[in-house]
């Protein structure tokens, strides 16, 4: 048998302008590459993890002791958060896009009985899970949450904070308040909002569990650490029921971050083989977030999103999203139905925008870690050129005037 030796893999630089991952800050990449080869229980690695949990508490605005991070992407954090949901638990879950839809599938998998798993192993229809489907392009409102929790009285309630599948922000205040009124423990997918929106966990006492990711608002390497935070009520429930997981059991995970029996300890104990490189990168991304400040970063996202929104609207596109880090849009009528073609043309040129991953097919343009006029102008120029290549019409003078009025620069800059 012969084996082919492939040439060294070279991945070119691209402009990540989708819903995430975002472009990793060069200082985070430097922290990753400069880390020495270290055992995963080496003192500086463990110290870095302890410092990370304290920085996360500050960024998320919480006194939850069980605030730490899970090795992997946002899905790892979500699986950890959902691990407390046991077979037969009553859950109300809200779905208004691709990713909250996957979250609701995960909840059905967690809450399904053995019989329900046997009947449909890949898509168990758990009778105890009530899915509230909200039409694509609409947000989950507090009124929707109140009505569902009032009727069903679940143990758990779930919602995505920001749904990147449709680009919609859901009502966090209404969700938390309804959970408090009806005695439900709220679970939030904050994958897209952490590090972008200026909010504090402790302002939402109806929410018991939070899960996020490193590669969007925090702009860290995709495979580093995904933040989670759990209230005392969540941990007490987990202690009483257990979880069908070792790796993603929040109590076991927390011990590696120096959290034991609800208290901070000097250093963590072994749970899994963590990476010193990843710890260094995650540590630096948290430092940068705190240095800039969430209030300033959140305001910057809103400023630059408004420029991008107005520019694509001037090109004849209809924006249907309300997230400050992501536009979800319909192309002009003359280009309708050619969304995938446009996206593929852009990707072939190193301009990484995305389609929606469910119907209706729309175009998604993100600005994660692109908070300067040069980056926004480049995104606008590349998108305008892609539309023209498909036969669309763009008034470049109008777009240039818009950019000059906002930035004092031109589309060609």
ABEGO torsion letter per residue (X at the ends): XBBBBBBBBBBBBBBBABAOBBBBBAAAAAAAAABBBBBAABAAAAAAAAAAAAAAAAAAGBABABBBBBBEBAAAAAAAAAAABBBGBBBBBBBAEAAAAAAAAAAAAAABBAAAAAABAABBBBAABBBBBBBBGBBBBAAAAAAAAAAAGBABBBBBABBAAAGBBBBAAAAAAAAAAAGBBBBBBAAAABGABBBBAAABAABABBBBBAABAAGBBABBBBBBBBBAAAAAAAAAAEBBBAAABAAAAAAAAGBBGGBBBABBBBABBBBAAAAAAAAAAAAAAAAAEAAAAAAAAAAAAAAAAAAAAAAGBBBABABAABBBBBBBAAABGAAAAAAAAAAAAGBBBBBBABOBBBBBBBABGABBAAAAAAAAAAAAAAAAAAGBBBBAAAAAAAAAAAAGBBAAX
